Amino acid sequence: MDLVSIAAEIKSRHRSLTLLALVSLDIPAEALKLYNAVAVPRICYTSDIWYKPPHKRAKGARQQGAVRLTKQLELIQRQVAIAITGMLRTTAGDVATVHMNIKPIALQLKETGLKTYTRYASRPTCHRTALHQLVEASNFKVGEIKTIDTTRAPPSKATPHNYSITESKEALIKWDKENFTNEMMIYTDSSCYKDKVGLSAVLYINGLKTELLKHQLGTKQEHTVFEAELVGILLGTHLAKCHLAAWTPTNINFSINNQATIKAMQKNKLQPVQYLIDEIHWSTKHLLQLLDEE
């Protein structure tokens, strides 16, 4: 099928949606759902094969790729956006697209192709398939993609920690004062300062400062504060293991000033830096084994 036939097929699908939207102007939200659920998947179907994103080989050079087809698709998307939102027919296409809260069709098609390329490029070498046109169009660097490993336990399995988020700052301070002198307390924190992401963990035993560890992960372009928070918990667990011989605690308390980190650790499913959360769970289980041996 050539690009002309593809454009005609897409235009026919959009015209059907436009007519439906015109009939249902009083429920634009439902027409938008129909567009996202039906039109977008059908338009993007196999687009990673037939669609070549417009791009330039060098600065100042003419655009190459499906330039004409992209303009036709943008025109069609503008008509649909105006029909759904009820705007004036003279409204610019980019304005109508923004108000309808949808991705520009060119970006949508390019994103679909890049996702396909990422899946293929991430496969083992024996199954490798390179889509060179997409690489050329997007300057896509596969080596910079981080692989999110699968979790090592089912989602229903409980974590080895007990979690608690206080209702207020005052309640946390009160709890800390009550347990500070008779427990093993570990405080962790992280921050980004001068484009560098770092973290620290300090151990208190019976109210006495015992040891401090700190580490710099790297630049903010390579790491996040959320990632540093999790590494800080790993450092705190390491501190607890190192001081079990001197004093065997009944409770080991971690104080973390980041609710996102606490909530993420309670979820055993694929998520950013899941490998660190898995490592924390494994390290905690090892710590509990050492406590049992004591």
Helices and strands as residue ranges (DSSP letters): H 3-23, H 28-34, I 35-39, H 40-44, H 47-50, H 67-85, H 93-100, H 105-121, G 125-127, H 132-138, G 142-144, H 169-179, E 184-193, E 196-205, E 208-219, H 225-242, E 252-256, H 259-265, H 274-293
